[in-house]
Amino acid sequence: MTDTRELKKALRRRVRTLKAEVPPAAMRREAEAVFAAIEALPEFAAAGHILLYYSLPDELPSHFVVERWAAAGKNVYLPRMTGPGHMEAVPSDGTNLSDDNPFHVMEPQGPASNHPIDMVIVPAVALDRRLHRMGRGKGYYDHWLAEHPDALRVGVALDCQLLDTIPTEPHDVALHHVFTASTHLQNT
């Protein structure tokens, strides 16, 4: 397991370098392509409750999608970290955010929801062609995904973040779909 963690650590450094070379305008174009492809899925049309993420500067941009989907009548939720490895889904249209938390990242304010989530859009440090994702290493999404097995799991990233394979550990949860601007992979 130590070897797997060391491999993941090295991959995170490599991908961080690749992402740093992508200009903001290109990141936005890739995000538009990714989210347009997701919006074309029949599962998206049927999904009433979607857990999205509010992107950090080095992630596939999602702020505009939070607002667009909420305005289109989707029930959008954003994650709020509640403790080591744990997060909850909080309803948000992108206006109830604060960075008053230990990580100083924008998180939704207000009560968490217990409503079943139909689809979860998962950011990643890296995705692979076997529908695995590698996150930042804290386990927030893996834990949440394991607790919500009925949610359709959709991984999103920049093209440079799609690798042939990434090392996995027993707690890693595979995805149903992987999207980059030029690729759509799905579990068939």
N, C-alpha and C positions, 0 to 999 in steps of 0.2 A: 504494500500500500504506500510506503514511503516513496518508492520509485514512481508510482503513479502521481503522487502529489508533486514530486520534483519535476516530472514531465509537464504537468499542468502549469506549474509555475513558470517554466521556460517558455511554454506556448503563450502564456499571458503576456510575457515580455515581448515576444516576437510579434504578436498581433497588435499590441499597443503601438509598436513602431510602425506597422503597416497602416493603422488607423490614423496616426499622426500625419501621414502623407496625403490624406484625402482632404481636399479643400471643403469648407463649409457648404459652398454652392453644390458641389458634387454629392455631399452627404444628403442635402435636401432633395436633389433629383432622385437619388436612390431610394430615399424614404417615400417619395411620391409614388414611385413604381411599385415598391413593396406593398404599400397600403392599398393602392388601386387593385393589385392582384388579390389581396385578402378580401376586399370589398366585392370582388367578382365571385367569391366562393358561395355556393348554395348554403353552406353552414353559417356564413356570415349573415345572410339574409334572414335565416331562422333564429339567429342568436339575439336574444333580448337583453342579456346581461353579460357584459364583456369586461374582464379585468385587463387593463392596459398598463403601461408604465409611463411615467413622466420622465423623459430622457435626460440623462446627464450629458454634459458637453461631448463626451467621447462615444456616445451611443447613437444608433440610428434615430434621427429626430422623430419625436412623436407628439410634441405639444399641439401642433395644428390638428392632429387626428383626434385627440381628446376632445377638443372643441367641436370639430366637425361631426364626430359620431354622436356627441351629446345633443347637438343642435338637430341632428337627423332623427332623434327620438330613441337612440340606443341608451340603455342604462349602463353608463360607464363607471367603472370603479378603478381606483388607483391603489397601489400597495402602501401600507404604513408598517414600518418595522416596529415590532412590539417587544423584542428581546432577542437574545442570541439565536439566530436561525429561524425566527418566527416572524410572520407578517400576517396582516389582515387586509381585507378588501373594504375600502371606504368609498361610498358614492362621491363622484366628482365630475364637474364640467370644466375643471381647470381654474375655477375662481376661488376655491376654498383651500388654498395651499399656503403652507408656511415652512420655513427652514429652521424653525425652533425645535430642533431635535439633536440627538448626539452626533449624527452624521452631517448636519447642516445641509441637507438636501431637501428639495421641495417635496413635501408629503401632504396628503389631504387631511383636513381637520374635520371633526364631527364624528358621529357614531359609526362604528363599523357595521357592515351588513352581514346578515346570515343567509341572504338569498342565494340560492344555487347559481353558480357562474356557468354560463353555457360555453364560453370561449375565453381562453387566457392567451394574451399576446406576451411572449416572454423575450426579453432582451438577452443578449449573450455576448460574452467575450469572443467565443468562437462556436460555430456550428459545424457538424460534419455530415457527410453524405449518407450516414447510417441513422440520421435523425437524432443525434445526440447533441447536447449543448454543454458548454463549459461556461459557468458564470464567474463571478469574482472570487468565489471560494468560501463564501460565508454560509451557503446552504439555504438561503431564504426561499428561493423558488423551488428547489428540490423538495423541501419539507412541505411547502404549500401544495405542490402538485401531488405529492403522495397522499395528502389529506383530502384532495378533491379529484379523485380519479375519473369522474364523469365529465369534467371540463375538457373541451377540445383544446389541445396544447399546440400552439403555433409559435415557432421560434423565428425571430427576425434578426437580421444583421446586414452589414455592408457586404458587398461582394468579396472584399479582401479578408473577411472573417470566416468564409466557408472553406473548410479544410477537408481533405479526403477522410481523415479519421482523427479522433481525439481520444485520449485515454479515458476510460470510465471506471467508476467505482460502484459497488453494489447499491448505494443510495441514490445514484444518478437516475433520473426519470427521463425516458425517451419521449420524443415529441411525435405528434401526428402529422404535422406539416413543418417544413423549413422553407422560408422565403428570403431571398436576396433579390436585388434588382434584376438579375439575369437568370435566377434559378428558382424553381418551385419543386420541392421534393415532398412526397407524401407516403405515409404508411398505407400500403395497399392490402 
